[in-house]
């Protein structure tokens, strides 16, 4: 179906007729400049009277050109069939830690040692791909929190932005957990209350930002946003020292108490992922969240069409200009000039 964005533009269609009727014609003026080839131009002008049929043809072309210009100015567009968007689902905001500690290589991925962020990308990417019917958003945080993708049905884009996330794109020497949750709350607070879910993944303790984690949790609870927190990182590892290898806890800085309190205060739950298997199980459980009914939404794809009438009007204007050129007289003038040149050529006198 073709639609018009600005239909009122068509009131300009009779404008040339009114101008022709109401404004006086320009009068003849005496020449202000000496033109050496004036006689030739005058002869061309006096001999370019068009026949009645040709004048009507040019008038029709001019009218068509004006109609096409007005049509282009009205912004025509093709409106496609209505596409029904999913009517069920949740608004899920994913908040992912990309601070420097996520570079710790204490997990296994496909049988090889991998850092925490690589494992998160693999597991969360699959989770995003499965969330058909949900609006998904992505927030990355380190010393600061930034929105990578607002809430959208475009899961492919969210997945791509997650895979493109790298440690170091945000100041990495600190972790602003509270700011990450707070920014997620800001995006979710306008959505239906029964569908707001925030999933926050981190491996450390809050040591930066303007908002304290517990304060952000209270804000989420006040807005009716359910927060699920995930702590990632192995609990045992080895470290070399002067006295040989020793067992260490790579996740010693993980603030599980705060993450648990934030989740429970909002009706959510805290999960602990010590390896990729546990992380996959966590996101499988999160994947089982019951969808909530939402208002039906439709989308109509549109294609702009103004360039078609504009191009045709331009082509007609060129045709009108070509028709007004006295080609026969120009050819006669050129032939006479050539004859005069031959007569005056050296050796012919």
C-alpha positions, -999 to +999 in steps of 0.1 A: +000+000+000+012+035-009+009+062+017+016+099+017+034+115+047+025+152+038-007+151+017-013+188+023+015+196-002-009+188-030-026+222-024+003+237-043-007+220-076-026+250-089+002+274-079+017+279-114-018+286-128-024+314-102+010+329-108+004+329-146-030+346-141-023+370-113+012+383-119+019+406-148+041+395-176+076+409-178+079+438-203+105+443-230+136+462-220+162+479-241+195+462-244+220+473-218+250+455-233+265+454-268+264+418-281+284+412-312+264+382-322+230+398-313+217+395-349+222+358-349+204+355-315+176+377-327+172+356-359+170+325-338+145+340-314+122+353-341+122+319-360+116+297-330+078+300-329+065+266-321+036+249-338+003+245-319+008+208-315+044+213-303+034+240-278+007+218-264+032+189-260+056+212-241+028+224-219+018+189-211+054+180-202+056+211-179+024+202-161+035+166-156+069+178-143+052+201-118+028+173-107+058+149-102+077+176-081+047+181-058+043+143-055+079+139-045+076+168-019+046+149-003+070+121+006+052+090-008+062+057+007+054+020+003+038+006+035+042-031+038+018-056+055+016-054+093+041-076+111+029-087+145+056-085+172+057-111+199+029-105+225+046-125+253+079-123+268+100-104+294+122-074+294+157-088+302+186-064+308+219-082+308+246-065+329+281-079+323+313-072+341+343-065+318+368-053+344+404-064+343+397-093+367+376-110+340+408-117+322+418-143+348+423-177+331+408-200+356+380-217+336+379-243+308+362-238+274+361-266+249+388-284+268+412-255+268+420-228+294+401-196+288+395-164+307+362-156+324+350-132+297+354-158+270+333-183+289+307-157+296+304-148+259+299-184+250+273-192+276+254-159+276+255-157+238+236-190+236+212-177+263+205-146+242+198-167+211+172-188+229+152-159+243+127-157+215+099-132+223+119-113+249+132-078+247+169-079+255+193-052+265+231-052+272+250-031+297+288-034+301+306-021+332+340-018+347+350+015+364+319+029+347+287+015+332+277+019+296+246+009+276+257-012+246+222-021+235+188-007+248+159-031+251+152-046+217+137-076+199+169-077+178+186-106+196+212-109+168+225-074+174+227-079+212+246-112+206+270-095+183+277-066+207+283-091+235+308-110+213+326-078+204+330-067+240+367-066+251+384-060+283+399-025+281+372-007+262+362+007+295+386+018+323+393-017+336+411-012+370+379-009+390+344-025+392+312-004+395+286-030+403+261-004+417+263+018+386+257-012+364+225-022+383+214+014+385+217+019+347+197-013+342+170+000+365+168+032+345+161+012+313+136-011+329+116+013+351+093+023+321+084-012+312+054-032+325+060-041+361+054-078+358+080-083+331+112-066+344+142-088+349+178-078+354+206-104+352+239-091+366+272-111+362+304-101+380+336-117+395+346-090+420+336-065+446+323-030+441+351-004+444+340+024+420+310+043+408+285+067+422+259+042+434+265+016+461+254-020+452+229-023+481+215+011+473+210+000+436+193-031+449+169-011+470+161+011+439+154-020+419+131-035+446+112-001+448+107-002+410+095-039+411+125-051+391+137-087+398+174-089+400+194-122+395+231-120+404+258-144+392+292-147+407+317-162+383+352-176+389+369-208+401+375-213+438+407-232+436+439-225+416+476-227+417+501-199+419+539-200+416+560-186+445+596-188+459+585-219+478+569-236+449+533-239+437+506-231+462+468-233+462+450-200+460+414-189+456+411-168+424+376-156+436+387-143+470+375-108+461+340-119+451+314-101+473+289-129+476+272-114+506+262-082+488+252-101+456+230-124+477+213-095+495+207-076+463+190-106+447+169-116+476+157-081+483+142-079+448+127-114+447+155-128+426+183-152+434+221-154+437+239-180+417+275-192+419+293-203+388+327-220+394+330-235+360+313-234+326+290-263+334+275-245+364+272-213+344+253-231+317+230-246+343+223-212+358+213-197+324+192-228+317+173-221+350+170-184+340+157-195+306+128-212+323+113-179+335+076-178+327+067-153+300+042-126+309+015-113+286+021-078+271+001-055+249+001-066+212+023-046+190+025-044+152+052-031+129+047-019+092+079-018+072+081+013+050+102+021+019+107+057+007+096+064-029+101+101-033+131+097-056+110+081-083+088+111-091+117+134-085+138+115-110+110+115-136+105+153-131+142+159-137+141+138-168+110+157-182+128+191-175+157+179-196+133+169-223+116+203-223+149+220-225+160+199-255+127+205-272+131+243-269+165+243-286+161+253-324+182+225-337+174+232-374+183+268-372+215+261-354+224+236-381+216+262-408+237+288-391+266+265-387+264+255-424+264+292-434+294+299-412+312+270-428+305+283-463+317+318-454+349+302-440+355+284-472+350+315-494+374+335-473+400+308-470+435+316-484+440+307-521+403+310-529+402+348-534 
